[in-house]
Amino acid sequence: MGLPETGLAIIPGAGGTQRLPRLVRKAISEELIFTGRKIGGREAMSIGLVNYCVPAGEAHLKAIEVARNINEKGPIAIRVAKKAVDEGVEVDKTSALALEEQCYEQTWYNLSWISF
């Protein structure tokens, strides 16, 4: 993975300067963007850019494993948790906590959790 654009005297496009700092620390983002340095899977995992680093050819199997694990959970909980995370990171903490409360209420009144 790399953002080599500064070596061409341009900046990363397609949101590169905005997405990376939201995924990893600002200092790491700046170093990778400013230097254009490429990183491998292990380093990407160590900085929190990816969740797993698997041997070549095993990414699909790991993805299926993770998907199956998620699929075993309550579908409404997964849907509203995704909403809370996706929308919550875009707003201030107070608004994010209010959103989380709204999402939590949607799961509380759903009876699918009673089977646990």
The first five atom37 places (N, CA, C, CB, O) and aatype in JSON, in Angstrom:
{
  "aatype": [12, 7, 10, 14, 6, 16, 7, 10, 0, 9, 9, 14, 7, 0, 7, 7, 16, 5, 1, 10, 14, 1, 10, 19, 1, 11, 0, 9, 15, 6, 6, 10, 9, 13, 16, 7, 1, 11, 9, 7, 7, 1, 6, 0, 12, 15, 9, 7, 10, 19, 2, 18, 4, 19, 14, 0, 7, 6, 0, 8, 10, 11, 0, 9, 6, 19, 0, 1, 2, 9, 2, 6, 11, 7, 14, 9, 0, 9, 1, 19, 0, 11, 11, 0, 19, 3, 6, 7, 19, 6, 19, 3, 11, 16, 15, 0, 10, 0, 10, 6, 6, 5, 4, 18, 6, 5, 16, 17, 18, 2, 10, 15, 17, 9, 15, 13],
  "atom_mask": [
    [1, 1, 1, 1, 1],
    [1, 1, 1, 0, 1],
    [1, 1, 1, 1, 1],
    [1, 1, 1, 1, 1],
    [1, 1, 1, 1, 1],
    [1, 1, 1, 1, 1],
    [1, 1, 1, 0, 1],
    [1, 1, 1, 1, 1],
    [1, 1, 1, 1, 1],
    [1, 1, 1, 1, 1],
    [1, 1, 1, 1, 1],
    [1, 1, 1, 1, 1],
    [1, 1, 1, 0, 1],
    [1, 1, 1, 1, 1],
    [1, 1, 1, 0, 1],
    [1, 1, 1, 0, 1],
    [1, 1, 1, 1, 1],
    [1, 1, 1, 1, 1],
    [1, 1, 1, 1, 1],
    [1, 1, 1, 1, 1],
    [1, 1, 1, 1, 1],
    [1, 1, 1, 1, 1],
    [1, 1, 1, 1, 1],
    [1, 1, 1, 1, 1],
    [1, 1, 1, 1, 1],
    [1, 1, 1, 1, 1],
    [1, 1, 1, 1, 1],
    [1, 1, 1, 1, 1],
    [1, 1, 1, 1, 1],
    [1, 1, 1, 1, 1],
    [1, 1, 1, 1, 1],
    [1, 1, 1, 1, 1],
    [1, 1, 1, 1, 1],
    [1, 1, 1, 1, 1],
    [1, 1, 1, 1, 1],
    [1, 1, 1, 0, 1],
    [1, 1, 1, 1, 1],
    [1, 1, 1, 1, 1],
    [1, 1, 1, 1, 1],
    [1, 1, 1, 0, 1],
    [1, 1, 1, 0, 1],
    [1, 1, 1, 1, 1],
    [1, 1, 1, 1, 1],
    [1, 1, 1, 1, 1],
    [1, 1, 1, 1, 1],
    [1, 1, 1, 1, 1],
    [1, 1, 1, 1, 1],
    [1, 1, 1, 0, 1],
    [1, 1, 1, 1, 1],
    [1, 1, 1, 1, 1],
    [1, 1, 1, 1, 1],
    [1, 1, 1, 1, 1],
    [1, 1, 1, 1, 1],
    [1, 1, 1, 1, 1],
    [1, 1, 1, 1, 1],
    [1, 1, 1, 1, 1],
    [1, 1, 1, 0, 1],
    [1, 1, 1, 1, 1],
    [1, 1, 1, 1, 1],
    [1, 1, 1, 1, 1],
    [1, 1, 1, 1, 1],
    [1, 1, 1, 1, 1],
    [1, 1, 1, 1, 1],
    [1, 1, 1, 1, 1],
    [1, 1, 1, 1, 1],
    [1, 1, 1, 1, 1],
    [1, 1, 1, 1, 1],
    [1, 1, 1, 1, 1],
    [1, 1, 1, 1, 1],
    [1, 1, 1, 1, 1],
    [1, 1, 1, 1, 1],
    [1, 1, 1, 1, 1],
    [1, 1, 1, 1, 1],
    [1, 1, 1, 0, 1],
    [1, 1, 1, 1, 1],
    [1, 1, 1, 1, 1],
    [1, 1, 1, 1, 1],
    [1, 1, 1, 1, 1],
    [1, 1, 1, 1, 1],
    [1, 1, 1, 1, 1],
    [1, 1, 1, 1, 1],
    [1, 1, 1, 1, 1],
    [1, 1, 1, 1, 1],
    [1, 1, 1, 1, 1],
    [1, 1, 1, 1, 1],
    [1, 1, 1, 1, 1],
    [1, 1, 1, 1, 1],
    [1, 1, 1, 0, 1],
    [1, 1, 1, 1, 1],
    [1, 1, 1, 1, 1],
    [1, 1, 1, 1, 1],
    [1, 1, 1, 1, 1],
    [1, 1, 1, 1, 1],
    [1, 1, 1, 1, 1],
    [1, 1, 1, 1, 1],
    [1, 1, 1, 1, 1],
    [1, 1, 1, 1, 1],
    [1, 1, 1, 1, 1],
    [1, 1, 1, 1, 1],
    [1, 1, 1, 1, 1],
    [1, 1, 1, 1, 1],
    [1, 1, 1, 1, 1],
    [1, 1, 1, 1, 1],
    [1, 1, 1, 1, 1],
    [1, 1, 1, 1, 1],
    [1, 1, 1, 1, 1],
    [1, 1, 1, 1, 1],
    [1, 1, 1, 1, 1],
    [1, 1, 1, 1, 1],
    [1, 1, 1, 1, 1],
    [1, 1, 1, 1, 1],
    [1, 1, 1, 1, 1],
    [1, 1, 1, 1, 1],
    [1, 1, 1, 1, 1],
    [1, 1, 1, 1, 1],
    [1, 1, 1, 1, 1]
  ],
  "atom_positions": [
    [[0.84, -1.16, 0.0], [0.0, 0.0, 0.0], [0.89, 1.22, 0.0], [-0.96, 0.0, 1.2], [1.91, 1.26, 0.69]],
    [[0.51, 2.19, -0.76], [1.28, 3.42, -0.76], [0.52, 4.55, -1.42], [0.0, 0.0, 0.0], [-0.41, 4.33, -2.2]],
    [[0.92, 5.75, -1.1], [0.38, 6.96, -1.72], [1.57, 7.71, -2.31], [-0.42, 7.85, -0.67], [2.11, 8.61, -1.67]],
    [[1.97, 7.36, -3.54], [3.2, 7.9, -4.12], [3.06, 9.26, -4.79], [3.72, 6.93, -5.11], [4.03, 9.76, -5.37]],
    [[1.89, 9.87, -4.73], [1.62, 11.07, -5.51], [2.57, 12.23, -5.25], [0.24, 11.53, -5.25], [2.9, 12.96, -6.18]],
    [[3.03, 12.42, -4.0], [3.91, 13.56, -3.74], [5.21, 13.46, -4.53], [4.22, 13.67, -2.24], [5.86, 14.47, -4.8]],
    [[5.6, 12.24, -4.89], [6.77, 12.05, -5.74], [6.54, 12.56, -7.15], [0.0, 0.0, 0.0], [7.49, 12.75, -7.91]],
    [[5.29, 12.78, -7.5], [4.93, 13.33, -8.81], [4.56, 14.81, -8.7], [3.77, 12.53, -9.43], [4.04, 15.41, -9.64]],
    [[4.83, 15.38, -7.52], [4.54, 16.79, -7.22], [3.05, 17.09, -7.21], [5.23, 17.68, -8.24], [2.63, 18.21, -7.51]],
    [[2.24, 16.08, -6.85], [0.81, 16.28, -6.63], [0.45, 15.65, -5.28], [-0.05, 15.64, -7.8], [1.3, 15.03, -4.65]],
    [[-0.77, 15.82, -4.84], [-1.17, 15.18, -3.59], [-2.09, 14.0, -3.9], [-1.89, 16.19, -2.64], [-2.69, 13.95, -4.97]],
    [[-2.2, 13.06, -2.97], [-3.1, 11.94, -3.18], [-4.53, 12.44, -3.42], [-3.06, 10.98, -1.99], [-5.03, 13.3, -2.7]],
    [[-5.16, 11.89, -4.41], [-6.55, 12.24, -4.71], [-7.48, 11.16, -4.19], [0.0, 0.0, 0.0], [-7.08, 10.3, -3.41]],
    [[-8.7, 11.22, -4.63], [-9.73, 10.23, -4.25], [-9.87, 10.11, -2.73], [-9.39, 8.87, -4.84], [-10.21, 9.04, -2.22]],
    [[-9.61, 11.2, -2.02], [-9.78, 11.19, -0.57], [-8.6, 10.68, 0.22], [0.0, 0.0, 0.0], [-8.71, 10.53, 1.44]],
    [[-7.48, 10.41, -0.41], [-6.32, 9.86, 0.29], [-5.85, 10.69, 1.47], [0.0, 0.0, 0.0], [-5.48, 10.15, 2.51]],
    [[-5.85, 12.01, 1.31], [-5.4, 12.87, 2.41], [-6.43, 12.99, 3.52], [-5.07, 14.26, 1.89], [-6.12, 13.49, 4.6]],
    [[-7.64, 12.55, 3.27], [-8.7, 12.63, 4.28], [-9.01, 11.28, 4.91], [-9.95, 13.2, 3.66], [-9.3, 11.21, 6.1]],
    [[-8.96, 10.24, 4.12], [-9.29, 8.91, 4.65], [-8.2, 8.34, 5.55], [-9.54, 7.95, 3.51], [-8.49, 7.85, 6.64]],
    [[-6.96, 8.42, 5.1], [-5.87, 7.81, 5.88], [-5.78, 8.37, 7.3], [-4.54, 8.03, 5.16], [-5.66, 7.58, 8.23]],
    [[-5.82, 9.69, 7.51], [-5.75, 10.2, 8.88], [-6.94, 9.81, 9.76], [-5.63, 11.69, 8.86], [-6.87, 9.89, 10.98]],
    [[-8.02, 9.38, 9.14], [-9.18, 8.92, 9.91], [-9.03, 7.45, 10.29], [-10.47, 9.13, 9.12], [-9.78, 6.94, 11.12]],
    [[-8.08, 6.78, 9.68], [-7.85, 5.36, 9.96], [-6.65, 5.11, 10.85], [-7.67, 4.61, 8.66], [-6.66, 4.2, 11.68]],
    [[-5.61, 5.93, 10.69], [-4.39, 5.77, 11.49], [-4.01, 7.13, 12.06], [-3.22, 5.17, 10.63], [-4.57, 8.16, 11.68]],
    [[-3.04, 7.13, 12.97], [-2.62, 8.39, 13.59], [-2.19, 9.42, 12.54], [-1.47, 8.13, 14.57], [-1.68, 9.07, 11.48]],
    [[-2.41, 10.68, 12.86], [-2.07, 11.78, 11.96], [-0.59, 11.76, 11.58], [-2.42, 13.12, 12.62], [-0.26, 11.94, 10.41]],
    [[0.29, 11.54, 12.55], [1.73, 11.54, 12.26], [2.11, 10.44, 11.27], [2.53, 11.37, 13.56], [2.93, 10.66, 10.38]],
    [[1.51, 9.27, 11.42], [1.78, 8.18, 10.48], [1.25, 8.54, 9.11], [1.15, 6.85, 10.97], [1.92, 8.33, 8.1]],
    [[0.04, 9.09, 9.07], [-0.55, 9.51, 7.79], [0.34, 10.51, 7.08], [-1.94, 10.1, 8.02], [0.6, 10.38, 5.88]],
    [[0.8, 11.51, 7.83], [1.65, 12.52, 7.21], [2.93, 11.92, 6.67], [1.97, 13.62, 8.21], [3.36, 12.24, 5.56]],
    [[3.55, 11.05, 7.45], [4.79, 10.44, 6.97], [4.55, 9.66, 5.68], [5.39, 9.51, 8.04], [5.3, 9.8, 4.72]],
    [[3.51, 8.84, 5.65], [3.24, 8.03, 4.47], [2.88, 8.9, 3.26], [2.11, 7.05, 4.75], [3.3, 8.61, 2.14]],
    [[2.12, 9.95, 3.49], [1.74, 10.85, 2.39], [2.94, 11.68, 1.93], [0.59, 11.77, 2.81], [3.18, 11.79, 0.73]],
    [[3.68, 12.26, 2.87], [4.79, 13.14, 2.51], [5.93, 12.39, 1.83], [5.31, 13.85, 3.74], [6.56, 12.91, 0.9]],
    [[6.21, 11.15, 2.29], [7.35, 10.4, 1.73], [6.96, 9.51, 0.57], [7.98, 9.56, 2.81], [7.81, 9.15, -0.25]],
    [[5.69, 9.14, 0.48], [5.26, 8.2, -0.56], [5.71, 6.78, -0.27], [0.0, 0.0, 0.0], [5.64, 5.92, -1.15]],
    [[6.18, 6.54, 0.95], [6.68, 5.21, 1.32], [5.57, 4.16, 1.24], [7.28, 5.23, 2.74], [4.44, 4.4, 1.68]],
    [[5.91, 3.02, 0.68], [4.97, 1.9, 0.61], [5.13, 1.03, 1.85], [5.19, 1.07, -0.68], [6.23, 0.88, 2.37]],
    [[4.02, 0.45, 2.3], [4.07, -0.45, 3.45], [3.45, -1.79, 3.08], [3.35, 0.16, 4.67], [2.58, -1.87, 2.21]],
    [[3.93, -2.83, 3.74], [3.4, -4.17, 3.53], [2.28, -4.49, 4.49], [0.0, 0.0, 0.0], [1.88, -3.67, 5.32]],
    [[1.78, -5.69, 4.38], [0.65, -6.14, 5.19], [0.9, -6.11, 6.69], [0.0, 0.0, 0.0], [0.04, -5.68, 7.45]],
    [[2.07, -6.58, 7.12], [2.35, -6.6, 8.56], [2.4, -5.2, 9.16], [3.68, -7.32, 8.83], [1.85, -4.95, 10.23]],
    [[3.05, -4.29, 8.44], [3.1, -2.91, 8.95], [1.72, -2.28, 8.91], [4.11, -2.07, 8.14], [1.34, -1.55, 9.82]],
    [[0.97, -2.54, 7.84], [-0.4, -2.01, 7.75], [-1.23, -2.47, 8.94], [-1.07, -2.44, 6.42], [-2.04, -1.71, 9.47]],
    [[-1.04, -3.72, 9.35], [-1.76, -4.23, 10.52], [-1.25, -3.57, 11.8], [-1.63, -5.76, 10.61], [-2.04, -3.24, 12.68]],
    [[0.05, -3.38, 11.9], [0.61, -2.82, 13.14], [0.19, -1.37, 13.37], [2.13, -2.91, 13.1], [0.14, -0.91, 14.51]],
    [[-0.12, -0.64, 12.3], [-0.56, 0.75, 12.47], [-2.09, 0.87, 12.48], [0.01, 1.61, 11.35], [-2.62, 1.97, 12.59]],
    [[-2.78, -0.25, 12.36], [-4.23, -0.24, 12.43], [-4.93, 0.06, 11.12], [0.0, 0.0, 0.0], [-6.12, 0.36, 11.1]],
    [[-4.2, -0.04, 10.01], [-4.8, 0.23, 8.71], [-5.64, -0.95, 8.23], [-3.72, 0.54, 7.69], [-6.65, -0.77, 7.54]],
    [[-5.21, -2.15, 8.59], [-5.97, -3.37, 8.26], [-6.14, -4.18, 9.54], [-5.24, -4.22, 7.16], [-5.38, -4.02, 10.49]],
    [[-7.15, -5.04, 9.55], [-7.43, -5.85, 10.74], [-6.62, -7.14, 10.78], [-8.89, -6.18, 10.8], [-6.32, -7.64, 11.87]],
    [[-6.28, -7.68, 9.63], [-5.58, -8.96, 9.56], [-4.5, -8.92, 8.5], [-6.57, -10.11, 9.27], [-4.58, -8.16, 7.54]],
    [[-3.49, -9.74, 8.7], [-2.45, -9.96, 7.7], [-2.36, -11.47, 7.55], [-1.06, -9.31, 8.12], [-1.93, -12.16, 8.47]],
    [[-2.76, -11.97, 6.4], [-2.78, -13.42, 6.19], [-1.84, -13.78, 5.05], [-4.22, -13.9, 5.88], [-1.51, -12.93, 4.22]],
    [[-1.41, -15.04, 5.0], [-0.53, -15.46, 3.91], [-1.21, -15.3, 2.55], [-0.11, -16.92, 4.11], [-2.44, -15.31, 2.44]],
    [[-0.4, -15.15, 1.53], [-0.92, -15.01, 0.17], [-1.89, -16.15, -0.15], [0.24, -15.0, -0.86], [-1.63, -17.31, 0.17]],
    [[-2.98, -15.8, -0.76], [-3.98, -16.79, -1.15], [-5.0, -17.12, -0.08], [0.0, 0.0, 0.0], [-5.93, -17.88, -0.34]],
    [[-4.85, -16.57, 1.13], [-5.76, -16.9, 2.22], [-6.7, -15.76, 2.61], [-4.98, -17.32, 3.42], [-7.48, -15.9, 3.55]],
    [[-6.64, -14.65, 1.9], [-7.48, -13.5, 2.25], [-8.96, -13.83, 2.11], [-7.13, -12.3, 1.36], [-9.76, -13.44, 2.96]],
    [[-9.32, -14.54, 1.05], [-10.74, -14.89, 0.84], [-11.25, -15.76, 1.98], [-10.92, -15.61, -0.51], [-12.36, -15.55, 2.47]],
    [[-10.46, -16.74, 2.4], [-10.88, -17.61, 3.5], [-11.06, -16.82, 4.8], [-9.85, -18.73, 3.72], [-12.02, -17.05, 5.54]],
    [[-10.16, -15.89, 5.07], [-10.27, -15.07, 6.27], [-11.51, -14.18, 6.19], [-9.01, -14.21, 6.47], [-12.22, -14.0, 7.18]],
    [[-11.76, -13.63, 5.02], [-12.94, -12.78, 4.84], [-14.23, -13.57, 5.07], [-12.95, -12.16, 3.43], [-15.16, -13.06, 5.7]],
    [[-14.28, -14.8, 4.58], [-15.45, -15.66, 4.8], [-15.61, -15.96, 6.29], [-15.31, -16.98, 3.99], [-16.72, -15.94, 6.81]],
    [[-14.5, -16.24, 6.97], [-14.55, -16.52, 8.41], [-15.12, -15.32, 9.18], [-13.13, -16.86, 8.93], [-15.98, -15.49, 10.05]],
    [[-14.64, -14.13, 8.86], [-15.12, -12.93, 9.54], [-16.6, -12.69, 9.21], [-14.28, -11.69, 9.14], [-17.39, -12.37, 10.09]],
    [[-16.96, -12.87, 7.94], [-18.35, -12.67, 7.53], [-19.28, -13.64, 8.24], [-18.49, -12.83, 6.01], [-20.37, -13.26, 8.68]],
    [[-18.86, -14.89, 8.36], [-19.69, -15.88, 9.07], [-19.86, -15.5, 10.54], [-19.06, -17.28, 8.95], [-20.94, -15.64, 11.1]],
    [[-18.79, -15.03, 11.15], [-18.86, -14.6, 12.54], [-19.87, -13.46, 12.7], [-17.47, -14.16, 13.04], [-20.68, -13.47, 13.62]],
    [[-19.81, -12.49, 11.81], [-20.75, -11.37, 11.85], [-22.17, -11.86, 11.6], [-20.37, -10.29, 10.81], [-23.12, -11.41, 12.25]],
    [[-22.32, -12.79, 10.66], [-23.63, -13.31, 10.29], [-24.33, -14.02, 11.45], [-23.5, -14.25, 9.12], [-25.56, -14.14, 11.46]],
    [[-23.57, -14.5, 12.42], [-24.14, -15.19, 13.58], [-24.75, -14.21, 14.58], [-23.08, -16.04, 14.27], [-25.46, -14.63, 15.5]],
    [[-24.49, -12.94, 14.42], [-24.98, -11.93, 15.35], [-26.37, -11.44, 14.92], [-24.0, -10.74, 15.44], [-26.82, -11.74, 13.82]],
    [[-27.03, -10.71, 15.8], [-28.35, -10.17, 15.48], [-28.28, -9.18, 14.33], [0.0, 0.0, 0.0], [-27.52, -8.21, 14.4]],
    [[-29.05, -9.39, 13.27], [-28.95, -8.53, 12.09], [-29.32, -7.07, 12.36], [-29.84, -9.06, 11.01], [-28.71, -6.16, 11.79]],
    [[-30.29, -6.84, 13.22], [-30.66, -5.45, 13.53], [-29.52, -4.79, 14.31], [-31.98, -5.39, 14.34], [-29.19, -3.63, 14.05]],
    [[-28.93, -5.52, 15.24], [-27.81, -4.97, 16.01], [-26.65, -4.61, 15.1], [-27.36, -5.97, 17.08], [-26.03, -3.56, 15.25]],
    [[-26.34, -5.48, 14.15], [-25.24, -5.21, 13.22], [-25.56, -3.97, 12.39], [-24.98, -6.42, 12.3], [-24.71, -3.1, 12.22]],
    [[-26.78, -3.89, 11.88], [-27.16, -2.75, 11.04], [-27.05, -1.44, 11.8], [-28.59, -2.94, 10.52], [-26.48, -0.47, 11.29]],
    [[-27.6, -1.38, 13.01], [-27.57, -0.1, 13.73], [-26.2, 0.19, 14.34], [-28.63, -0.1, 14.84], [-25.84, 1.35, 14.5]],
    [[-25.42, -0.84, 14.67], [-24.05, -0.61, 15.13], [-23.23, 0.01, 14.0], [-23.39, -1.94, 15.61], [-22.44, 0.93, 14.23]],
    [[-23.43, -0.49, 12.78], [-22.74, 0.07, 11.62], [-23.13, 1.53, 11.42], [-23.06, -0.75, 10.35], [-22.28, 2.38, 11.15]],
    [[-24.42, 1.81, 11.55], [-24.89, 3.19, 11.43], [-24.25, 4.07, 12.5], [-26.44, 3.25, 11.54], [-23.78, 5.17, 12.2]],
    [[-24.23, 3.6, 13.74], [-23.66, 4.38, 14.84], [-22.19, 4.68, 14.6], [-23.83, 3.64, 16.17], [-21.74, 5.81, 14.82]],
    [[-21.44, 3.69, 14.15], [-20.01, 3.9, 13.89], [-19.81, 4.81, 12.68], [-19.3, 2.55, 13.66], [-19.1, 5.81, 12.77]],
    [[-20.44, 4.46, 11.55], [-20.23, 5.21, 10.31], [-20.62, 6.68, 10.46], [-21.03, 4.59, 9.19], [-19.88, 7.57, 10.04]],
    [[-21.78, 6.93, 11.05], [-22.24, 8.31, 11.17], [-21.62, 9.01, 12.38], [-23.76, 8.34, 11.28], [-21.43, 10.22, 12.36]],
    [[-21.31, 8.25, 13.42], [-20.76, 8.84, 14.64], [-19.38, 9.43, 14.47], [0.0, 0.0, 0.0], [-19.04, 10.42, 15.11]],
    [[-18.56, 8.83, 13.61], [-17.21, 9.36, 13.42], [-17.2, 10.67, 12.64], [-16.35, 8.34, 12.7], [-16.18, 11.36, 12.6]],
    [[-18.32, 11.01, 12.04], [-18.4, 12.23, 11.23], [-18.9, 13.45, 12.01], [-19.29, 11.99, 10.05], [-18.93, 14.55, 11.47]],
    [[-19.3, 13.24, 13.26], [-19.87, 14.34, 14.04], [-19.13, 14.48, 15.37], [-21.39, 14.11, 14.3], [-18.27, 13.67, 15.7]],
    [[-19.47, 15.52, 16.13], [-18.84, 15.72, 17.43], [-19.28, 14.62, 18.4], [-19.18, 17.12, 18.0], [-20.25, 13.9, 18.15]],
    [[-18.56, 14.5, 19.51], [-18.79, 13.41, 20.46], [-20.2, 13.45, 21.05], [-17.77, 13.47, 21.59], [-20.82, 12.4, 21.21]],
    [[-20.71, 14.63, 21.37], [-22.06, 14.73, 21.95], [-23.1, 14.21, 20.97], [-22.37, 16.19, 22.34], [-23.99, 13.45, 21.35]],
    [[-22.99, 14.62, 19.71], [-23.93, 14.15, 18.68], [-23.77, 12.65, 18.46], [-23.71, 14.91, 17.37], [-24.76, 11.94, 18.25]],
    [[-22.54, 12.18, 18.49], [-22.28, 10.75, 18.29], [-22.9, 9.93, 19.41], [-20.77, 10.48, 18.21], [-23.47, 8.87, 19.15]],
    [[-22.8, 10.4, 20.64], [-23.4, 9.67, 21.76], [-24.92, 9.68, 21.68], [-22.95, 10.29, 23.09], [-25.56, 8.7, 22.05]],
    [[-25.51, 10.77, 21.2], [-26.96, 10.82, 21.01], [-27.38, 9.84, 19.92], [-27.42, 12.26, 20.64], [-28.39, 9.15, 20.06]],
    [[-26.6, 9.77, 18.86], [-26.87, 8.8, 17.79], [-26.78, 7.38, 18.32], [-25.89, 9.0, 16.62], [-27.63, 6.54, 18.01]],
    [[-25.76, 7.11, 19.11], [-25.6, 5.78, 19.69], [-26.83, 5.42, 20.54], [-24.32, 5.71, 20.54], [-27.32, 4.3, 20.48]],
    [[-27.31, 6.36, 21.32], [-28.48, 6.11, 22.15], [-29.7, 5.77, 21.29], [-28.79, 7.32, 23.04], [-30.46, 4.86, 21.62]],
    [[-29.88, 6.51, 20.2], [-30.99, 6.22, 19.29], [-30.86, 4.82, 18.69], [-31.05, 7.27, 18.16], [-31.83, 4.07, 18.6]],
    [[-29.65, 4.47, 18.31], [-29.41, 3.15, 17.73], [-29.63, 2.06, 18.77], [-27.98, 3.05, 17.15], [-30.21, 1.01, 18.48]],
    [[-29.16, 2.3, 19.99], [-29.34, 1.34, 21.07], [-30.82, 1.07, 21.31], [-28.67, 1.84, 22.35], [-31.23, -0.08, 21.51]],
    [[-31.62, 2.12, 21.31], [-33.06, 1.97, 21.52], [-33.69, 1.07, 20.47], [-33.74, 3.33, 21.52], [-34.62, 0.32, 20.76]],
    [[-33.19, 1.14, 19.24], [-33.72, 0.28, 18.18], [-33.46, -1.19, 18.47], [-33.11, 0.67, 16.83], [-34.25, -2.05, 18.09]],
    [[-32.36, -1.48, 19.13], [-32.08, -2.89, 19.46], [-32.8, -3.31, 20.72], [-30.58, -3.11, 19.62], [-33.2, -4.47, 20.85]],
    [[-32.98, -2.4, 21.66], [-33.62, -2.75, 22.92], [-35.05, -3.21, 22.71], [-33.6, -1.56, 23.86], [-35.5, -4.15, 23.36]],
    [[-35.75, -2.56, 21.8], [-37.14, -2.91, 21.57], [-37.31, -4.02, 20.54], [-37.9, -1.69, 21.12], [-38.44, -4.38, 20.18]],
    [[-36.23, -4.56, 20.09], [-36.25, -5.69, 19.16], [-36.12, -6.96, 19.99], [-35.1, -5.58, 18.09], [-35.23, -7.07, 20.83]],
    [[-36.99, -7.91, 19.77], [-37.01, -9.12, 20.6], [-36.02, -10.2, 20.17], [-38.39, -9.7, 20.61], [-35.93, -11.24, 20.82]],
    [[-35.27, -9.98, 19.09], [-34.37, -11.04, 18.61], [-33.26, -11.36, 19.61], [-33.75, -10.64, 17.29], [-32.7, -12.45, 19.56]],
    [[-32.93, -10.45, 20.51], [-31.86, -10.69, 21.49], [-32.3, -11.61, 22.61], [-31.37, -9.37, 22.07], [-31.45, -12.15, 23.32]],
    [[-33.59, -11.8, 22.8], [-34.09, -12.61, 23.91], [-33.62, -14.06, 23.83], [-35.61, -12.56, 23.94], [-33.52, -14.73, 24.85]],
    [[-33.33, -14.53, 22.64], [-32.9, -15.93, 22.49], [-31.57, -16.21, 23.17], [-32.79, -16.28, 21.02], [-31.21, -17.38, 23.34]],
    [[-30.85, -15.17, 23.57], [-29.57, -15.37, 24.25], [-29.84, -15.64, 25.7], [-28.63, -14.15, 24.08], [-28.9, -15.84, 26.47]]
  ]
}
